[in-house]
């Protein structure tokens, strides 16, 4: 099985028309500082490594990096992680964290999934499924089946649009039709603000 971790997976998705957070791969502090200035502070820094699958577990993700001094400090720390290859500098985004993805079921074929993303994924296991292909109406119904819909609908004072999530789910359904060797595809999170949504992290497994 071939596995694309974040860097490759995001490039693959971007080429297929998905919206991905602005980012830059850097192999030196100088490159990281230049990228941070272009992305504009604050930024997110992530270790890039084929050997590190769960970056957060090893301290490989740094949020809200505010200035050049912090970039230098965190780059030096990330460089010490076993398996280090580079650092991904990414634009810092705020919003609701949504899990979207696809899994290949032995009986039903590809199944698309949506639910609470980020730190809430494992805690609440709040997801809804549909067998591909799906329509926009299917995608909207899926979102409304989750408890996380209340958060998106303004339970915490801010309402987030469903359209970016709906579009992503329908695109995923079409993507696996054209790429049937995709065994599993996880986007976690799709970060949705009050206007749009962008992929912040992704992983894809092919047979």
N, C-alpha and C positions, 0 to 999 in steps of 0.2 A: 504494500500500500504506500502511495506517495502522499506526503503531508506537506501542505503549504502553511507555514506559520505566518505571523502578522505581516511581515514585510512583503513576501510574495503574494499572500492572500489578498492584501489590500490593493496591490498593483493589478492583480487578476480581476478583481471586482471593479476597479476604476475603469479598466479597459472595456468592461462590459456595461458601462453606463451607470454604475452606482456612485453615489456621492460619498467621498472619503475625506476625512479631516486632512487639512494641509500638513505636510510633513517633509522631513529631509533626513536622509541617512548620513551620519557623520563618523569619520574614523579618527578625527583629531579634535582637540579643544578649539583650535582656530576655526575649523569648519562649523563646530557647534555654536560658537559665538556669532559667526556670520549668519547662521540659520536662525538663531534666536532673534537677531535684529530684524530679519526679514519677516519672521512669523509674528513678531511683536510680543513682548512680555505681558502676562506670564505665559510660560510654555510648560509642556510636559516632556520629560526625558525617559526613554525606555531602552533597556539593554536589547541589543540584537544578537541572537545566538541560535543556531540550529539545535544546540544541546539544552537550551533552557525553554521548556514549554510553558511552565507556569511562572511568569516573570514576577508577579507580586509575591510569591512564596519566598523568593530569594532577595527581596528588596530591589528588584529590577525595574520598578516603575516609580518615578518621582513626579508628583503633581505640583502645580503652582510655583514653578521656579521663577523668581521675580527679577533677577539681575545677573550681570556678568560674573560676579563673584560666586554666586550659587551655581551657575553653569560649570565653572571651573572645578568647584568642590565636588559636585555630583558626578561630573564626567570622570574625575580621578577615582571616585568610589566605585562607579559602575565598571570601570576598566579592570578592577581587581576581581570581579566575579568570574568564576571558572567557566570557560567556554565563550568569553566575551569576543565579539567580532566587531561591533560598532554600536553607536547610540542613535536611536531615532528621536529627532526633535519634532515635536508635534504641537500644533496650535492648541492652546487650552480652551476648552469649550464648556459651557454650563448648560444644564437642562435635565430632562428626564432620561434615565437610562433604561433602554428597552433591549430585550433579547429577541433576536429573530434568527431563524435558521432552517435548515433542511436536513432530514435524515432519511436514509434508504431502509425501508422496512422490508423484511423477507417476504411478507405476504401481500402488502399493499403497494409496494414501490415507494417512490419519494413522498415524504410527508413534510409539510411546512409547519413551523412552530413559531409562536410569539408569546412573550410573557415579560415578567419583571426582570430587568437586567442588572448588570453591575454586581454590587455586593448583595443584592436581594435574590439573585438567581438560586443559590443553594439554600438560602434561609427559608424562602417561602415556596419554592418549587411551583410557582404560579404561572402555568402555561396552558395554551390552547393549541389543538392540532387540527389539520385538515389534510386529506389526501390530494396531491397534485393531479391535474391543474386546478388552480383556484381563480376566482373572479375578484373584482374589487369589493363586491358585496360580501363574499366569503371572508375576505380579509378583515373587513369592518366588523363582521359578526364575531370573528375570532377574538379581536381586541376587546370587544364588549363582554366576552365571556370571562375575561380575567379580572381578578380583584384589582390589579394594577390600573385598570380602566378608570377607577375612581380618582386615582392620583392624576392621570392624564386629563381627566375631565374637570379638574380644579379643586380637588379635595384639600389641597394645601395652599389654596389661594391663587395659584397660577394654572391657567388652562393651556394645554399643549395640543397642537393640531394632530389629528389622526392621519391626515393625508400622506405625510412622509413615510409613516409606518406601513400604510396600505400599499403605497407605490413600491416599497422595498419588498414586501411579501409577494406581490404579484410578479415583480421582476425575478425574484428567487425561483418562483414556480416555472417561469419561462426559461430561466437559466439552466435548470436541471433537465428540462426537455431537450435542450440543445447540447447539454453536456451530461449524458446519462451515467458517465463513470464517476460522477461526484457521489461519494458514499456518505459524507457528512460535511455540513457547512455551518459554522457558528459565527454569528456576528454578535459580539457582546463586549461593549454595548453599541447599539445604534443610539446616538445621543440626539435627542429631540429638544430644540428650543421653541420659542413661541412662533417661529416663522418656518423652520425647516428641520431637516435631520441629516446627520452625517455619521458614517461608520468610523468608530474610534479604534476598534480592535476586531480581528477576524482570524479564523482558522478554517482550512479546507482540507479534506482527505479524499483522495481519488483511489479507485481500484486499479 
